[in-house]
């Protein structure tokens, strides 16, 4: 697998990720079970984005000095495009988490531990999947067409699918887990397991954690092929992916109280997936430049948010007039 990543770049990236994770987990450990306020979530979201942009600047500077201005511009643009794409798709993951917590009636102060494990699990999972995907592409280049067709299908399915939080309990995996796990009827703080008369029981919080991890798997299957449409370099794919999901927990608390204001966002994400799928399918006939891809993704997101804001304003006026 050919990569722009050098030992110095890989080492620097690893150090940055470990430091930010340690700071995040340490602060959450001091906070205990207390939830993150909207202001704190906004602050940390800004921190995560700033760190990602600083990494992009340092990455450009390193390549500019060691590989030339043209390579630096191209690879940094690849990173930023992948980052924006993964950040946008991660929003849908957050909405699924919100739906899971709502269905299982998990109070905000007990969501912290599940979110921590959810993000850590996503990091490990995506690292494995990205290197596996990079190896497969290096061995079988035609697999990109399969990824493209899959994204096209996923985008159409996302646009047509109806979200129903009440249907979570009817999913086969939830029914199977409830049938095969010795589970308590109520929560026991942040505990996943408890003992009663020497017998080990699971709590509903463990069920939620399992569903969160499964949702990570599902969204990784969607998002990782999408970024391979931008670049197949494992360093760019991994760094942009992990920087996008490291701030997921802060993003969750940022959106937790306003999720209902973004009802149209899934349609914008669906259009993005369809666009990326088509980009991969026609690559043999026409290569869409990365700068254009970034512009298209940005325009789709901007137009979706503007339409959503207009719809929200109209709905608010109707409520006031009634």
The 8 nearest C-alpha neighbors of each residue, nearest first, counted from 0:
[[1, 137, 134, 2, 133, 233, 232, 136],
 [2, 0, 232, 3, 233, 137, 4, 231],
 [3, 1, 232, 4, 233, 234, 0, 5],
 [2, 4, 5, 234, 232, 1, 235, 74],
 [5, 3, 2, 234, 8, 9, 6, 7],
 [4, 6, 8, 7, 9, 3, 2, 10],
 [5, 7, 9, 8, 10, 4, 11, 12],
 [8, 6, 10, 5, 9, 11, 4, 12],
 [9, 7, 5, 11, 10, 6, 4, 12],
 [10, 8, 6, 12, 11, 7, 5, 4],
 [9, 11, 7, 13, 8, 12, 6, 14],
 [12, 10, 8, 14, 13, 9, 7, 15],
 [11, 13, 9, 15, 10, 14, 8, 16],
 [14, 12, 10, 16, 11, 15, 17, 9],
 [13, 15, 11, 17, 12, 16, 18, 10],
 [16, 14, 12, 18, 13, 17, 19, 11],
 [17, 15, 13, 19, 14, 18, 20, 12],
 [18, 16, 20, 14, 15, 19, 21, 13],
 [19, 17, 21, 15, 20, 16, 14, 22],
 [18, 20, 22, 16, 21, 17, 23, 15],
 [19, 21, 23, 17, 18, 22, 24, 16],
 [20, 22, 18, 24, 19, 23, 25, 17],
 [23, 21, 25, 19, 20, 24, 26, 18],
 [22, 24, 20, 26, 21, 25, 19, 27],
 [23, 25, 27, 21, 26, 22, 28, 20],
 [26, 24, 28, 22, 27, 23, 21, 29],
 [27, 25, 29, 28, 23, 24, 22, 30],
 [28, 26, 30, 24, 29, 25, 31, 23],
 [27, 29, 25, 31, 26, 30, 24, 32],
 [30, 28, 26, 27, 31, 25, 24, 32],
 [29, 31, 27, 28, 33, 26, 32, 34],
 [32, 30, 28, 29, 33, 27, 34, 111],
 [31, 33, 108, 109, 34, 30, 111, 189],
 [34, 32, 108, 31, 30, 35, 111, 109],
 [33, 35, 108, 107, 32, 36, 111, 110],
 [36, 34, 39, 40, 252, 37, 33, 249],
 [35, 37, 39, 38, 40, 34, 252, 253],
 [36, 38, 40, 253, 39, 41, 252, 35],
 [39, 37, 41, 36, 40, 42, 253, 35],
 [40, 38, 42, 36, 41, 37, 35, 43],
 [39, 41, 249, 37, 253, 43, 38, 42],
 [40, 42, 44, 38, 39, 43, 253, 37],
 [43, 41, 39, 45, 40, 44, 38, 46],
 [44, 42, 46, 40, 45, 41, 249, 39],
 [43, 45, 41, 47, 46, 42, 249, 40],
 [44, 46, 42, 48, 43, 47, 49, 41],
 [47, 45, 43, 49, 44, 48, 50, 42],
 [46, 48, 44, 50, 49, 45, 246, 43],
 [47, 49, 51, 45, 50, 46, 52, 44],
 [50, 48, 46, 52, 51, 47, 45, 53],
 [49, 51, 53, 47, 52, 48, 54, 46],
 [52, 50, 48, 54, 49, 53, 242, 55],
 [51, 53, 55, 49, 54, 50, 56, 48],
 [54, 52, 56, 50, 55, 51, 49, 57],
 [53, 55, 57, 51, 52, 56, 58, 50],
 [54, 56, 52, 58, 53, 57, 59, 75],
 [57, 55, 53, 59, 58, 54, 60, 52],
 [58, 56, 60, 54, 59, 55, 61, 53],
 [57, 59, 55, 61, 56, 60, 54, 62],
 [60, 58, 71, 56, 62, 57, 61, 75],
 [61, 59, 57, 63, 58, 62, 56, 64],
 [62, 60, 58, 64, 59, 63, 65, 57],
 [63, 61, 71, 65, 66, 59, 64, 60],
 [62, 64, 67, 68, 60, 71, 61, 65],
 [65, 63, 62, 61, 66, 67, 60, 68],
 [64, 66, 62, 63, 67, 61, 60, 71],
 [67, 65, 62, 63, 70, 64, 71, 68],
 [66, 68, 63, 70, 69, 65, 64, 71],
 [67, 69, 63, 71, 70, 72, 66, 62],
 [70, 68, 72, 71, 67, 73, 63, 66],
 [71, 69, 73, 72, 68, 67, 74, 66],
 [72, 70, 62, 68, 59, 63, 69, 74],
 [71, 73, 69, 75, 70, 74, 76, 68],
 [74, 72, 70, 76, 71, 75, 69, 77],
 [73, 75, 77, 76, 71, 72, 70, 78],
 [76, 74, 78, 77, 72, 73, 59, 71],
 [75, 77, 79, 73, 78, 74, 80, 72],
 [78, 76, 74, 80, 75, 79, 81, 73],
 [77, 79, 75, 81, 76, 80, 235, 239],
 [78, 80, 82, 76, 81, 77, 83, 75],
 [81, 79, 293, 77, 83, 82, 78, 76],
 [80, 82, 84, 78, 79, 239, 83, 226],
 [81, 83, 239, 79, 85, 80, 84, 243],
 [84, 82, 86, 80, 85, 81, 87, 79],
 [83, 85, 81, 87, 82, 86, 80, 88],
 [84, 86, 88, 82, 87, 83, 243, 89],
 [87, 85, 243, 89, 83, 84, 88, 82],
 [86, 88, 84, 89, 85, 90, 83, 268],
 [87, 89, 85, 90, 86, 91, 84, 268],
 [90, 88, 92, 86, 91, 87, 85, 93],
 [91, 89, 93, 92, 88, 87, 94, 86],
 [90, 92, 94, 93, 89, 88, 95, 265],
 [91, 93, 89, 95, 90, 94, 96, 218],
 [94, 92, 90, 96, 91, 95, 251, 97],
 [93, 95, 97, 91, 96, 92, 98, 90],
 [94, 96, 98, 92, 97, 93, 99, 91],
 [97, 95, 93, 99, 98, 94, 100, 92],
 [98, 96, 94, 100, 95, 99, 101, 93],
 [97, 99, 95, 101, 96, 100, 164, 102],
 [100, 98, 96, 102, 101, 97, 103, 95],
 [101, 99, 105, 97, 103, 98, 102, 104],
 [100, 102, 104, 98, 99, 103, 97, 105],
 [101, 103, 99, 104, 100, 98, 164, 165],
 [102, 104, 100, 101, 105, 99, 207, 203],
 [105, 103, 101, 102, 100, 106, 99, 107],
 [104, 106, 100, 103, 109, 101, 107, 110],
 [107, 105, 108, 109, 104, 110, 100, 101],
 [108, 106, 110, 109, 34, 105, 111, 33],
 [107, 109, 34, 33, 32, 106, 110, 111],
 [110, 108, 107, 106, 111, 189, 32, 105],
 [109, 111, 107, 113, 108, 112, 114, 105],
 [112, 110, 114, 113, 109, 115, 32, 108],
 [113, 111, 115, 114, 110, 116, 109, 189],
 [114, 112, 116, 110, 115, 208, 111, 117],
 [113, 115, 117, 111, 112, 116, 118, 248],
 [116, 114, 112, 117, 118, 113, 119, 111],
 [117, 115, 119, 113, 114, 118, 120, 112],
 [116, 118, 114, 120, 115, 119, 212, 113],
 [117, 119, 121, 115, 120, 116, 114, 122],
 [120, 118, 116, 122, 121, 117, 115, 123],
 [119, 121, 117, 123, 118, 122, 116, 124],
 [120, 122, 118, 124, 119, 123, 215, 125],
 [123, 121, 119, 125, 120, 124, 126, 118],
 [124, 122, 126, 120, 121, 125, 127, 119],
 [123, 125, 121, 127, 126, 122, 120, 128],
 [126, 124, 128, 127, 122, 123, 129, 121],
 [125, 127, 123, 129, 124, 128, 122, 130],
 [126, 128, 124, 125, 130, 129, 131, 123],
 [129, 127, 125, 131, 126, 130, 132, 124],
 [130, 128, 132, 126, 131, 127, 125, 133],
 [131, 129, 133, 132, 127, 128, 134, 126],
 [130, 132, 128, 134, 129, 133, 127, 135],
 [133, 131, 129, 135, 134, 130, 128, 136],
 [134, 132, 130, 136, 135, 131, 129, 233],
 [133, 135, 137, 131, 132, 136, 130, 138],
 [134, 136, 132, 138, 137, 133, 139, 131],
 [137, 135, 140, 139, 133, 138, 134, 132],
 [138, 136, 134, 135, 139, 140, 0, 133],
 [137, 139, 135, 136, 134, 140, 133, 0],
 [138, 140, 136, 141, 135, 137, 142, 143],
 [139, 141, 136, 142, 143, 137, 138, 135],
 [142, 140, 143, 139, 144, 145, 136, 138],
 [141, 143, 145, 144, 140, 139, 136, 146],
 [144, 142, 146, 141, 145, 140, 147, 279],
 [145, 143, 147, 142, 146, 280, 141, 148],
 [144, 146, 142, 148, 143, 147, 149, 141],
 [147, 145, 143, 149, 144, 148, 224, 150],
 [146, 148, 276, 144, 279, 150, 145, 149],
 [149, 147, 151, 145, 150, 146, 276, 144],
 [148, 150, 146, 152, 147, 151, 153, 145],
 [151, 149, 276, 153, 147, 152, 148, 272],
 [150, 152, 273, 276, 148, 154, 149, 153],
 [151, 153, 149, 155, 150, 154, 156, 148],
 [154, 152, 150, 156, 151, 155, 157, 149],
 [153, 155, 269, 272, 273, 157, 151, 156],
 [156, 154, 158, 152, 157, 153, 159, 151],
 [155, 157, 153, 159, 154, 158, 160, 152],
 [158, 156, 154, 160, 155, 159, 269, 153],
 [157, 159, 155, 266, 156, 269, 160, 154],
 [158, 160, 156, 157, 155, 161, 266, 154],
 [161, 159, 157, 158, 156, 162, 155, 163],
 [162, 160, 163, 159, 157, 158, 156, 164],
 [163, 161, 160, 164, 166, 165, 98, 95],
 [162, 164, 165, 166, 161, 167, 98, 160],
 [163, 165, 166, 98, 167, 102, 162, 99],
 [164, 166, 163, 167, 102, 168, 169, 98],
 [167, 165, 169, 164, 168, 163, 170, 162],
 [168, 166, 169, 165, 170, 164, 102, 99],
 [167, 169, 166, 170, 173, 165, 174, 102],
 [170, 168, 166, 167, 171, 174, 173, 165],
 [169, 171, 173, 172, 167, 168, 174, 166],
 [172, 170, 174, 173, 175, 169, 168, 176],
 [171, 173, 175, 174, 170, 176, 169, 210],
 [174, 172, 176, 170, 175, 171, 168, 177],
 [173, 175, 171, 177, 172, 176, 178, 170],
 [174, 176, 172, 178, 173, 177, 171, 179],
 [177, 175, 173, 179, 178, 174, 180, 172],
 [178, 176, 174, 175, 180, 179, 173, 182],
 [177, 179, 175, 176, 180, 174, 181, 173],
 [178, 180, 176, 177, 175, 181, 174, 182],
 [181, 179, 177, 182, 176, 178, 201, 200],
 [182, 180, 200, 201, 179, 183, 177, 199],
 [183, 181, 201, 202, 200, 180, 184, 203],
 [184, 182, 202, 185, 201, 200, 203, 181],
 [183, 185, 182, 186, 203, 202, 201, 187],
 [186, 184, 183, 187, 203, 202, 182, 204],
 [185, 187, 202, 188, 203, 204, 184, 183],
 [188, 186, 190, 189, 185, 202, 193, 191],
 [187, 189, 190, 186, 109, 191, 204, 32],
 [190, 188, 109, 187, 191, 112, 204, 186],
 [191, 189, 188, 192, 187, 193, 202, 204],
 [190, 192, 205, 202, 204, 201, 189, 193],
 [193, 191, 201, 190, 200, 202, 199, 194],
 [192, 194, 200, 199, 201, 195, 190, 191],
 [195, 193, 199, 198, 197, 200, 196, 192],
 [194, 196, 198, 197, 199, 193, 200, 183],
 [195, 197, 198, 194, 199, 193, 200, 192],
 [198, 196, 195, 194, 199, 193, 200, 192],
 [197, 199, 195, 194, 196, 200, 193, 181],
 [200, 198, 194, 193, 197, 195, 192, 201],
 [201, 199, 181, 193, 182, 192, 194, 198],
 [202, 200, 192, 182, 191, 181, 183, 193],
 [201, 203, 183, 204, 191, 182, 205, 192],
 [204, 202, 206, 205, 186, 207, 182, 185],
 [203, 205, 207, 202, 206, 191, 208, 186],
 [206, 204, 191, 208, 207, 203, 202, 209],
 [205, 207, 203, 209, 204, 208, 210, 202],
 [206, 208, 204, 210, 205, 209, 211, 203],
 [209, 207, 205, 211, 210, 206, 113, 212],
 [208, 210, 206, 212, 207, 211, 213, 205],
 [209, 211, 213, 207, 208, 212, 214, 206],
 [212, 210, 208, 214, 213, 209, 207, 117],
 [213, 211, 215, 209, 214, 210, 117, 208],
 [214, 212, 210, 216, 215, 211, 209, 217],
 [213, 215, 217, 211, 216, 212, 210, 218],
 [216, 214, 212, 218, 213, 217, 121, 219],
 [215, 217, 213, 219, 214, 218, 220, 212],
 [218, 216, 214, 220, 219, 215, 213, 221],
 [217, 219, 221, 215, 220, 216, 222, 214],
 [218, 220, 222, 216, 221, 217, 223, 215],
 [219, 221, 217, 218, 222, 223, 216, 224],
 [222, 220, 218, 219, 223, 224, 217, 150],
 [221, 223, 225, 219, 224, 220, 218, 85],
 [222, 224, 225, 226, 219, 221, 220, 227],
 [225, 223, 227, 226, 146, 222, 221, 228],
 [226, 224, 222, 223, 227, 228, 275, 221],
 [225, 227, 228, 229, 223, 224, 81, 236],
 [226, 228, 230, 231, 224, 229, 225, 223],
 [229, 227, 226, 225, 279, 230, 275, 224],
 [230, 228, 226, 227, 77, 289, 81, 231],
 [231, 229, 227, 232, 228, 226, 77, 236],
 [230, 232, 227, 233, 133, 236, 229, 228],
 [231, 233, 2, 235, 234, 230, 236, 1],
 [234, 232, 236, 235, 237, 231, 133, 2],
 [235, 233, 237, 4, 236, 232, 238, 2],
 [236, 234, 238, 232, 233, 237, 78, 239],
 [235, 237, 233, 234, 239, 238, 240, 232],
 [238, 236, 240, 234, 235, 239, 233, 241],
 [239, 237, 241, 235, 240, 236, 242, 234],
 [238, 240, 82, 242, 81, 236, 78, 237],
 [241, 239, 237, 243, 238, 242, 236, 85],
 [240, 242, 244, 243, 238, 239, 245, 237],
 [241, 243, 245, 239, 240, 244, 238, 51],
 [242, 244, 86, 240, 241, 82, 245, 85],
 [245, 243, 247, 241, 246, 242, 240, 89],
 [246, 244, 242, 247, 243, 241, 118, 47],
 [245, 247, 244, 249, 248, 47, 44, 250],
 [248, 246, 250, 244, 249, 245, 251, 118],
 [247, 249, 251, 250, 246, 114, 252, 118],
 [248, 250, 40, 251, 252, 246, 247, 44],
 [251, 249, 253, 247, 248, 252, 254, 246],
 [252, 250, 248, 254, 249, 253, 93, 255],
 [251, 253, 255, 249, 254, 250, 40, 35],
 [254, 252, 250, 40, 251, 37, 255, 41],
 [253, 255, 257, 251, 258, 252, 256, 250],
 [256, 254, 252, 257, 258, 251, 253, 97],
 [257, 255, 254, 258, 253, 252, 259, 37],
 [256, 258, 254, 260, 259, 255, 261, 253],
 [259, 257, 260, 254, 261, 255, 256, 94],
 [258, 260, 257, 261, 262, 256, 255, 254],
 [259, 261, 258, 257, 262, 311, 307, 308],
 [262, 260, 259, 264, 263, 258, 307, 257],
 [261, 263, 264, 259, 260, 265, 307, 258],
 [264, 262, 265, 261, 266, 307, 303, 267],
 [265, 263, 267, 266, 261, 262, 303, 268],
 [264, 266, 268, 267, 263, 269, 91, 158],
 [267, 265, 269, 158, 264, 268, 263, 270],
 [266, 268, 270, 264, 269, 265, 303, 300],
 [269, 267, 271, 265, 266, 270, 272, 264],
 [268, 270, 154, 266, 272, 267, 271, 158],
 [271, 269, 273, 267, 268, 272, 274, 266],
 [272, 270, 268, 274, 269, 273, 275, 296],
 [273, 271, 154, 275, 269, 274, 270, 150],
 [272, 274, 151, 276, 270, 154, 271, 275],
 [275, 273, 271, 277, 272, 276, 270, 278],
 [276, 274, 278, 272, 277, 273, 271, 225],
 [277, 275, 147, 151, 150, 273, 279, 278],
 [276, 278, 280, 274, 279, 275, 273, 281],
 [279, 277, 275, 276, 281, 280, 282, 274],
 [280, 278, 147, 276, 282, 277, 281, 228],
 [279, 281, 277, 144, 147, 278, 282, 276],
 [282, 280, 284, 283, 278, 279, 285, 277],
 [281, 283, 286, 285, 279, 284, 280, 278],
 [282, 284, 281, 285, 286, 280, 279, 278],
 [285, 283, 281, 282, 286, 280, 287, 278],
 [286, 284, 282, 281, 283, 287, 278, 288],
 [287, 285, 282, 288, 284, 283, 281, 278],
 [286, 288, 285, 289, 291, 278, 292, 282],
 [289, 287, 291, 290, 286, 292, 293, 229],
 [288, 290, 292, 291, 293, 287, 229, 77],
 [291, 289, 293, 292, 288, 294, 76, 80],
 [290, 292, 294, 288, 289, 293, 295, 287],
 [293, 291, 289, 295, 294, 290, 296, 288],
 [292, 294, 290, 80, 296, 291, 295, 297],
 [295, 293, 291, 297, 292, 296, 298, 290],
 [294, 296, 298, 292, 297, 293, 291, 299],
 [297, 295, 293, 299, 294, 298, 292, 271],
 [296, 298, 294, 300, 295, 299, 301, 293],
 [297, 299, 301, 295, 300, 296, 302, 294],
 [300, 298, 296, 302, 301, 297, 303, 295],
 [299, 301, 303, 297, 298, 302, 267, 304],
 [302, 300, 298, 304, 303, 299, 297, 305],
 [301, 303, 305, 299, 304, 300, 298, 306],
 [304, 302, 300, 306, 301, 305, 267, 307],
 [303, 305, 307, 301, 306, 302, 308, 300],
 [304, 306, 308, 302, 307, 303, 301, 309],
 [307, 305, 309, 303, 308, 304, 302, 310],
 [306, 308, 304, 310, 305, 309, 263, 303],
 [307, 309, 305, 311, 306, 310, 304, 312],
 [310, 308, 306, 312, 307, 311, 305, 313],
 [311, 309, 307, 313, 312, 308, 306, 314],
 [312, 310, 314, 308, 309, 313, 315, 307],
 [313, 311, 309, 315, 310, 314, 308, 316],
 [312, 314, 310, 316, 311, 315, 309, 317],
 [315, 313, 311, 317, 316, 312, 310, 318],
 [316, 314, 312, 318, 317, 313, 311, 319],
 [317, 315, 319, 313, 314, 318, 320, 312],
 [316, 318, 314, 320, 315, 319, 321, 313],
 [319, 317, 315, 321, 316, 320, 314, 313],
 [318, 320, 316, 317, 321, 315, 314, 313],
 [321, 319, 317, 318, 316, 315, 314, 313],
 [320, 318, 319, 317, 316, 315, 314, 313]]
